[in-house]
Amino acid sequence: MRHGFGRLRSARIGVRAAAAAALVISVLAVAGCGSEPHAAGQQTGDLNKLDTGGYSTKPQDPTTSDPAKRGRILEGLRLGNILPLGFEIDPMLAHNGSGAHVFTEPNSFGGYINIDHFADDARGFVTGFATSAHPSEDASVGYTLTNAVLIFDSESSATSAAAALARSGFSLAGKRPETLPVQSSQHPAAQIIWAPVEQKLAAWDPVGKLVIFTMIDQVENYEVERAFGISPEPAPLTLADKAIDVTADRLNGFQPTPSDKLAALPLDPDGMLRLTLPRPAGDQTSEAFPGTLNQHGMLHIVANPADYRALFDRTGVDSVSDGAGFLVRTRDASSAEAFLDTASASRFQQRIEPPAGLPTARCSKYYGPDDHAAPFHCYVAYGRYAATVWSQQQQDVYQRISAQYAILANNN
């Protein structure tokens, strides 16, 4: 089993397999790697001996300087908590291709979708959430399904945007490939385009104020056709129809927040962010979600969601927040320790000494094939919480995990 409890993978819609592989960040293989179980309550940290550097050591109520934008991000996270995982659309899609990805700006919706005229094409756009998956750990095998939902300020805006975005089409290496329109009998309102040479299909289906976006990138077919001159496969319309159906079913009952109410969305409804080590200003160590996700939403982040669903169920994970690391809330203290027994184990990580004053921390240095992986990771449990931090520097990762532990210990 692999997981993404380190630096999040960059999430660009529709990135070709070779590029996507280069963007994978800190994806760790953890199944059957000889984890070392820790009994809950054996030892505790000594707050007087912790080196926390300049990091906060007390819980802090989160604030924002831009409530309107933060509201759009929180609305996007609401989508992430309900949208289907790849393997729920097609059981073959066992491996996530990107992390949780809220997007409020067109450049975040880029990749191979033409966004040159996004501001005009998508008038009334509020926010969105995207996820992707593929059948193999090797993203060059099979195909990649990208699934997203965009929220608009009105039904008319959504309908207009679906048509306009389809007209703008794809943009590959500065050129626009030839595309053909495709009609779905199951979704007659959907705007669908097919690029046969590139083996890419994209669909925009307006549903009320929402647009369901589905893109299928048949990476392996494209490479075979390019290498051997084999005729391109037909458009994968059946899979697109299924993705739209499953997504639309999940959206039943979802009510977009009125635009004038977005700024009032609660920033920290579960009290998780106040317990999470804040990311320092200018920190570029992750492209993470700025908020909290529930158990289902977090499964968009991890590499192998089916495996992690079992772990989350077993340990009662119900909320995950992000700051200078991840904070996971489990059922109880023993569940937090059990969670870390799996999350901290990796055949690519070599255990190193914990920081002074924190003997319960599990720290390691990464020795593996991913050049983008953060070299240092530390994990610790406190009560029902399990924390993960990472850094380029050993001293910094020690200070981060020490500060995160202190925040939890100082929560009165």
Sequence and secondary structure as in RCSB ss.txt:
>XXXX:A:sequence
MRHGFGRLRSARIGVRAAAAAALVISVLAVAGCGSEPHAAGQQTGDLNKLDTGGYSTKPQDPTTSDPAKRGRILE
GLRLGNILPLGFEIDPMLAHNGSGAHVFTEPNSFGGYINIDHFADDARGFVTGFATSAHPSEDASVGYTLTNAVL
IFDSESSATSAAAALARSGFSLAGKRPETLPVQSSQHPAAQIIWAPVEQKLAAWDPVGKLVIFTMIDQVENYEVE
RAFGISPEPAPLTLADKAIDVTADRLNGFQPTPSDKLAALPLDPDGMLRLTLPRPAGDQTSEAFPGTLNQHGMLH
IVANPADYRALFDRTGVDSVSDGAGFLVRTRDASSAEAFLDTASASRFQQRIEPPAGLPTARCSKYYGPDDHAAP
FHCYVAYGRYAATVWSQQQQDVYQRISAQYAILANNN
>XXXX:A:secstr
 EE  SS     TT  HHHHHHH  S EE TTS      TTS    GGG   TTS  S      S HHHHHHHHH
HHHHHTTS  HHHH TT  EESS  EEE SGGGG TTB  TTHHHHTTTEEEEEEEEEESSSSTTSS EEEEEEE
EESSHHHHHHHHHHHHHH B BTTB    EEE  SS TT EEEEETTTTEEEEEEEETTEEEEEEEE HHHHHHH
HHH        HHHHHHHHHHHHHHHTT     GGGGGGS S TTS GGGS    TT  S    SSEE HHHHTT
TSS HHHHHHHHHHHT  EEEESSEEEEE SSHHHHHHHHHHHT  TTEEEE   TT TT EEEEE SS TTS S
EEEEEEETTEEEEEEESSHHHHHHHHHHHHHHHHT  
